[in-house]
Amino acid sequence: MVLQYSNPEISVQLNISRNTVKFHLKSIFEKLEVTTRQQAARKVLIE
């Protein structure tokens, strides 16, 4: 997330579907209690 890859770029790199990327990002955001990649990255780097 910190490198700002798009969902399609992530899916190609990991050889998974775009929907799988979206699902996992949504799960990460919920656990971190954030709504954007920027907020998630900030929270992870600060804590």
FIVEXGU-911192 format. One record per residue (C-alpha): y, x, z; residue number from 1; residue in three letters. Coordinates in pm, whole numbers, plus 50000, padded with zeros to 5 digits. Each point is the difference from the previous one (the first is absolute). Layout:
   north    east      up   num   residu
       Y       X       Z   NUM      ALA
...
REM end
This chain:
   north    east      up   num   residu
   50000   50000   50000     1      MET
   50236   50282   50078     2      VAL
   49965   50131   49645     3      LEU
   50103   49658   49865     4      GLN
   49708   49940   49767     5      TYR
   49983   49654   49846     6      SER
   49702   49774   50053     7      ASN
   49869   50070   49648     8      PRO
   50032   50376   50055     9      GLU
   49814   49975   50331    10      ILE
   49725   49790   49844    11      SER
   49945   50255   49723    12      VAL
   49997   50295   50241    13      GLN
   49750   49831   50232    14      LEU
   49804   49823   49725    15      ASN
   50044   49659   50164    16      ILE
   50159   49676   49880    17      SER
   50368   49920   50044    18      ARG
   49901   49704   50215    19      ASN
   49810   50232   50234    20      THR
   50311   50215   50034    21      VAL
   50210   49693   50080    22      LYS
   49744   49880   50254    23      PHE
   49993   50332   50185    24      HIS
   50378   50041   49995    25      LEU
   50038   49650   50142    26      LYS
   49756   50088   50279    27      SER
   50189   50321   50075    28      ILE
   50334   49816   50007    29      PHE
   49861   49737   50239    30      GLU
   49862   50263   50237    31      LYS
   50327   50191   49999    32      LEU
   50202   49676   50025    33      GLU
   50212   50084   49695    34      VAL
   50063   49837   49662    35      THR
   50078   50290   49765    36      THR
   49858   50340   49908    37      ARG
   50322   50163   50111    38      GLN
   49977   49843   50345    39      GLN
   49633   50100   50027    40      ALA
   50069   50361   49905    41      ALA
   50292   50020   50242    42      ARG
   49796   49853   50284    43      LYS
   49707   50236   49940    44      VAL
   50223   50308   49977    45      LEU
   50201   49913   50311    46      ILE
   49714   49894   50228    47      GLU
REM end
